[in-house]
Amino acid sequence: MEDPISEWGVECRLFQGLETEIRALSEKIKAADATREKAVYATAMKRQAGFLLKCAEFAETRPDCKVCRSLSHLRKTTAGLIIKVARPLR
């Protein structure tokens, strides 16, 4: 797995710390056979992405922040879709 800093160019300690965990969760989602198992990992990913989206140090003018915000929004949305698919129909 490539280093998150070199791939995205984001030089933020918060992003770097959570990026490793989010990538691991993404790999677990891909490897999981059962939809419910995927949803467990997606729930954790959604929580981490949400944490990044609420960053108190976010600055609209910083490119690192923009990349982090875009990635986090995409990941939170994707995780939400996985969770939605895993819910039984009512």
C-alpha positions as a Markdown table, in Angstrom:
| # | Residue | x | y | z |
|---|---|---|---|---|
| 1 | Met | 0.0 | 0.0 | 0.0 |
| 2 | Glu | 1.4 | 3.4 | -1.0 |
| 3 | Asp | 2.1 | 6.0 | 1.7 |
| 4 | Pro | -1.0 | 8.3 | 2.1 |
| 5 | Ile | 1.2 | 11.4 | 2.1 |
| 6 | Ser | 2.9 | 10.7 | -1.2 |
| 7 | Glu | -0.3 | 9.5 | -2.9 |
| 8 | Trp | -2.5 | 12.4 | -1.9 |
| 9 | Gly | 0.0 | 15.0 | -1.0 |
| 10 | Val | -1.8 | 15.8 | 2.3 |
| 11 | Glu | 0.6 | 16.9 | 5.0 |
| 12 | Cys | -1.8 | 16.8 | 8.0 |
| 13 | Arg | -1.2 | 14.7 | 11.1 |
| 14 | Leu | -4.9 | 14.1 | 11.6 |
| 15 | Phe | -5.4 | 13.0 | 8.0 |
| 16 | Gln | -2.3 | 10.8 | 8.1 |
| 17 | Gly | -3.3 | 9.1 | 11.3 |
| 18 | Leu | -6.8 | 8.3 | 10.1 |
| 19 | Glu | -5.9 | 7.6 | 6.5 |
| 20 | Thr | -4.1 | 4.4 | 7.4 |
| 21 | Glu | -7.1 | 3.2 | 9.4 |
| 22 | Ile | -9.5 | 4.2 | 6.7 |
| 23 | Arg | -7.5 | 2.3 | 4.0 |
| 24 | Ala | -7.4 | -0.8 | 6.2 |
| 25 | Leu | -11.2 | -0.6 | 6.6 |
| 26 | Ser | -11.6 | -0.2 | 2.9 |
| 27 | Glu | -9.5 | -3.3 | 2.3 |
| 28 | Lys | -11.6 | -5.3 | 4.8 |
| 29 | Ile | -14.8 | -4.1 | 3.0 |
| 30 | Lys | -13.4 | -5.4 | -0.3 |
| 31 | Ala | -12.3 | -8.7 | 1.2 |
| 32 | Ala | -15.5 | -9.4 | 3.2 |
| 33 | Asp | -17.9 | -11.9 | 1.6 |
| 34 | Ala | -21.0 | -11.1 | 3.6 |
| 35 | Thr | -22.9 | -7.8 | 3.2 |
| 36 | Arg | -23.4 | -7.5 | 6.9 |
| 37 | Glu | -19.7 | -7.9 | 7.5 |
| 38 | Lys | -19.0 | -5.2 | 5.0 |
| 39 | Ala | -21.5 | -3.0 | 6.8 |
| 40 | Val | -19.6 | -3.4 | 10.1 |
| 41 | Tyr | -16.4 | -2.1 | 8.5 |
| 42 | Ala | -18.3 | 0.6 | 6.6 |
| 43 | Thr | -19.8 | 1.9 | 9.9 |
| 44 | Ala | -16.3 | 2.4 | 11.2 |
| 45 | Met | -15.2 | 4.0 | 8.0 |
| 46 | Lys | -18.2 | 6.4 | 8.1 |
| 47 | Arg | -17.3 | 7.4 | 11.7 |
| 48 | Gln | -13.7 | 8.1 | 10.8 |
| 49 | Ala | -14.6 | 10.1 | 7.7 |
| 50 | Gly | -17.1 | 12.0 | 9.7 |
| 51 | Phe | -14.4 | 12.8 | 12.2 |
| 52 | Leu | -12.3 | 14.3 | 9.4 |
| 53 | Leu | -15.2 | 16.3 | 8.1 |
| 54 | Lys | -15.6 | 18.0 | 11.5 |
| 55 | Cys | -11.9 | 19.0 | 11.7 |
| 56 | Ala | -11.6 | 22.1 | 13.8 |
| 57 | Glu | -8.5 | 23.1 | 11.8 |
| 58 | Phe | -10.2 | 23.1 | 8.4 |
| 59 | Ala | -9.3 | 26.0 | 6.2 |
| 60 | Glu | -11.0 | 26.6 | 2.8 |
| 61 | Thr | -7.8 | 28.2 | 1.5 |
| 62 | Arg | -5.5 | 25.2 | 2.3 |
| 63 | Pro | -5.2 | 22.6 | -0.6 |
| 64 | Asp | -4.6 | 19.8 | 2.0 |
| 65 | Cys | -7.9 | 20.6 | 3.6 |
| 66 | Lys | -9.7 | 20.6 | 0.3 |
| 67 | Val | -8.3 | 17.2 | -0.6 |
| 68 | Cys | -9.1 | 15.8 | 2.8 |
| 69 | Arg | -12.6 | 17.1 | 2.8 |
| 70 | Ser | -13.3 | 15.7 | -0.7 |
| 71 | Leu | -11.9 | 12.3 | 0.1 |
| 72 | Ser | -13.8 | 12.2 | 3.5 |
| 73 | His | -17.1 | 13.2 | 1.9 |
| 74 | Leu | -16.7 | 10.5 | -0.8 |
| 75 | Arg | -15.8 | 7.9 | 1.7 |
| 76 | Lys | -18.6 | 8.8 | 4.1 |
| 77 | Thr | -21.1 | 8.7 | 1.3 |
| 78 | Thr | -19.8 | 5.3 | 0.0 |
| 79 | Ala | -19.8 | 3.8 | 3.5 |
| 80 | Gly | -23.4 | 5.0 | 3.9 |
| 81 | Leu | -24.5 | 3.3 | 0.7 |
| 82 | Ile | -22.8 | 0.0 | 1.9 |
| 83 | Ile | -24.7 | 0.3 | 5.2 |
| 84 | Lys | -28.0 | 1.0 | 3.4 |
| 85 | Val | -27.6 | -2.1 | 1.2 |
| 86 | Ala | -26.9 | -4.2 | 4.3 |
| 87 | Arg | -30.2 | -3.2 | 6.0 |
| 88 | Pro | -33.0 | -5.7 | 5.6 |
| 89 | Leu | -35.9 | -4.4 | 3.5 |
| 90 | Arg | -39.0 | -3.4 | 5.5 |
